[in-house]
Amino acid sequence: MSDPLAPILLAAERLLSEGPDALSMDRLAQLSGVSRATLYRLVGSREQLLLRLGSGETPDVRDRILEAARGLFSLRGFEGCTVEDIARAADVGVVTIYRHFGSKGGLFLAFANAVGPRRRAREALAACTGDIRQDLLALSRALLEGLQEDQAGMRVLLGESCRNGPFLELLRSRDGGGQEALTQLMQRHLDSAALRPGDPVLYARSFGGMLLSHAFFFPLLHGGSPPDAETLARHVVDLFLDGATALPSLH
């Protein structure tokens, strides 16, 4: 005897491949050829159906999806691969990706926020001490170590920046990476008068620009390896603070 759930689950997978909002109980009943009453009797609510479709996942499924996305984004760019491509590479169903990330845009944001420098910058910002030199050293080390461990991820983001595609605008609208972390840190030390009055965004760009130039762009364009993270962090922090620390009062 055939499983009455099979055509319903197949129809649900098909609808979710169109996007998370495409799966409604009305459309599912129509596509699977059952009445609404039968549909609710067999699967319960939409939420219960989504849980059923995602059952049997291993604990690392989210990481597998992100790793598959990283590989395909590196080869084809964000617009060059589909959710179906990523699902096949991760060996999961399309519905699993939508359940974890909501949309291709949500998957992109999760990927971007997992790129080494952005992730480590957020972690370093959360552990700030209030001492400007120590805070900048800690954040610099975090960004530099993130760059060293995830050059591939940074190249993907750089490539999308050069393409100026729609996902780049999505990232900018919901940024939570290194630049935002630096700006917040500069604002904290402006508020405490550890820095001369100025624009925290310009301070962050100046400081971050030195780090990225030494650690990413110069090696990328000219070859060679950057200095080790500790040496470069201390160099950039000393250079920055020589020009940006608050001058002692003459009164």
C-alpha positions in Angstrom: 0.0 0.0 0.0 1.5 3.4 -1.0 2.2 6.0 1.7 -0.4 8.8 1.5 2.2 11.3 2.8 4.6 10.7 -0.1 2.9 12.9 -2.7 2.3 15.6 -0.1 5.9 15.7 1.0 7.1 15.8 -2.6 4.7 18.6 -3.4 5.9 20.5 -0.3 9.5 20.2 -1.5 8.6 21.5 -4.9 6.8 24.5 -3.5 9.7 25.3 -1.1 12.1 25.2 -4.0 10.3 28.3 -5.2 10.9 30.1 -1.9 9.7 29.9 1.7 6.6 31.9 1.1 5.4 29.7 -1.7 4.4 26.9 0.7 0.8 27.5 1.8 -1.6 24.8 2.8 -4.0 25.9 0.1 -1.4 25.5 -2.7 -0.1 22.3 -1.2 -3.6 20.7 -1.1 -4.1 21.7 -4.8 -0.7 20.5 -5.9 -0.8 17.2 -4.1 -4.4 16.5 -5.1 -5.9 16.1 -1.6 -8.5 18.1 0.3 -7.6 20.6 2.9 -9.2 18.5 5.5 -7.1 15.5 4.5 -4.0 17.6 4.4 -4.5 18.9 8.0 -5.4 15.4 9.2 -2.2 13.9 7.7 0.4 16.6 8.4 -1.1 18.9 11.0 -0.1 22.6 10.7 2.4 24.1 8.2 4.9 24.4 11.1 4.5 20.6 11.8 5.0 19.9 8.1 8.3 21.9 8.1 9.5 20.0 11.1 8.7 16.7 9.5 10.5 17.7 6.3 13.6 18.6 8.3 13.6 15.5 10.5 16.7 13.2 10.5 19.2 16.0 10.1 22.6 15.6 11.6 23.9 18.2 14.0 26.4 19.6 11.5 23.8 20.2 8.7 24.0 24.0 9.0 27.8 23.9 8.8 27.6 21.6 5.8 25.3 24.0 4.0 27.5 26.9 4.7 30.6 25.0 3.5 28.8 24.0 0.3 27.7 27.6 -0.3 31.3 28.8 0.2 32.6 26.4 -2.4 30.0 27.3 -5.0 30.1 31.0 -4.3 33.9 30.8 -4.8 33.5 29.1 -8.2 30.4 30.9 -9.6 29.6 33.9 -7.5 26.4 34.4 -5.6 24.2 34.8 -8.7 25.8 31.9 -10.5 24.4 29.2 -8.3 21.0 28.3 -7.1 19.6 27.0 -3.8 19.2 23.6 -5.6 22.9 23.6 -6.5 23.8 24.3 -2.9 21.4 21.6 -1.6 22.9 19.0 -3.8 26.5 19.9 -2.8 25.5 19.8 0.9 23.6 16.5 0.4 20.4 18.0 1.9 16.9 18.8 0.7 16.1 22.3 -0.6 13.6 22.6 2.2 16.3 22.2 4.7 18.1 25.2 3.4 15.0 27.3 3.5 14.2 26.1 7.0 17.6 27.1 8.3 18.2 30.3 6.4 14.8 31.4 5.1 16.0 32.4 1.6 19.0 32.5 -0.6 19.6 36.0 0.7 19.5 34.7 4.3 22.0 32.0 3.3 24.3 34.7 1.8 24.1 36.8 5.0 24.9 33.8 7.2 27.9 33.0 4.9 29.2 36.5 5.0 28.9 36.8 8.8 30.8 33.5 9.1 33.7 34.8 7.1 36.7 34.8 9.4 37.4 38.6 9.9 33.8 39.5 10.4 33.1 36.8 12.9 36.3 37.4 14.9 35.7 41.2 14.9 32.3 40.7 16.6 33.8 38.4 19.2 36.6 40.8 19.9 34.3 43.8 20.2 32.2 41.9 22.8 35.4 41.4 25.0 36.6 45.0 25.0 38.2 46.3 28.2 38.0 50.1 27.9 41.7 50.5 27.4 42.1 51.9 23.9 45.5 50.4 23.2 44.5 46.9 24.4 41.2 47.1 22.7 42.7 48.0 19.3 45.4 45.4 19.7 42.8 42.7 20.5 40.6 43.7 17.6 43.6 44.0 15.2 44.8 40.5 16.1 41.2 39.2 15.7 40.9 40.7 12.2 44.3 39.6 11.1 43.9 36.1 12.3 40.5 36.0 10.6 42.1 37.1 7.4 44.8 34.5 7.6 42.4 31.7 8.2 39.8 32.7 5.6 41.4 34.3 2.6 39.0 32.4 0.3 36.0 33.9 2.1 37.4 37.4 1.8 38.1 36.9 -1.9 34.4 35.9 -2.4 33.2 39.1 -0.7 35.7 41.2 -2.7 34.6 39.6 -5.9 30.9 40.4 -5.1 32.0 44.0 -4.3 33.5 44.3 -7.7 30.4 42.9 -9.4 28.2 45.3 -7.4 25.4 42.7 -7.5 22.2 42.6 -5.5 23.5 40.5 -2.7 26.2 43.2 -1.9 23.4 45.7 -1.3 21.7 43.2 1.0 25.0 42.8 3.0 25.5 46.6 3.3 21.9 47.0 4.6 22.5 44.4 7.4 26.2 44.8 8.0 27.7 43.3 11.2 31.3 42.8 10.3 34.7 44.3 10.9 33.9 47.9 9.8 30.9 48.1 12.0 32.8 46.7 14.9 35.6 49.2 14.4 33.2 52.1 14.2 31.5 51.1 17.4 34.9 50.7 19.2 36.0 54.2 17.9 32.8 55.7 19.2 33.3 54.2 22.6 36.7 55.8 22.9 35.6 59.1 21.5 32.9 59.1 24.2 35.6 58.5 26.9 37.8 61.2 25.4 40.6 58.8 24.7 40.6 60.0 21.0 40.6 63.5 19.8 37.0 64.6 18.6 36.3 63.3 15.2 34.1 61.1 13.0 34.1 57.5 14.3 33.5 56.2 10.7 36.6 58.0 9.4 38.6 56.7 12.3 37.4 53.2 11.6 38.1 53.4 7.9 41.6 54.8 8.5 42.5 52.1 11.0 40.9 49.3 9.1 42.4 50.5 5.8 45.9 50.1 7.3 45.2 46.6 8.5 43.6 45.5 5.2 46.3 47.1 3.1 49.1 45.3 4.9 47.4 41.9 5.5 45.2 41.4 2.4 45.5 43.8 -0.5 49.2 44.2 -0.7 49.9 40.4 -0.7 47.0 39.9 -3.1 48.3 42.4 -5.6 52.1 42.1 -5.2 52.6 38.6 -3.8 54.5 37.7 -0.7 53.3 37.1 2.9 52.2 39.7 5.4 54.0 40.1 8.7 52.8 37.9 11.5 49.6 39.0 13.1 51.2 40.2 16.4 53.9 42.3 14.7 51.5 43.9 12.3 48.9 44.6 14.9 51.4 46.4 17.2 52.8 48.4 14.2 49.4 49.6 13.0 48.1 50.3 16.5 51.2 52.3 17.4 51.1 54.2 14.1 47.4 55.0 14.5 47.5 56.1 18.2 50.5 58.4 17.6 48.3 60.5 15.4 44.9 59.9 17.1 45.3 59.8 20.8 43.9 62.7 22.8 46.6 65.3 23.5 47.2 66.1 27.2 45.6 69.2 28.6 47.8 72.3 28.9 45.7 73.5 31.9 
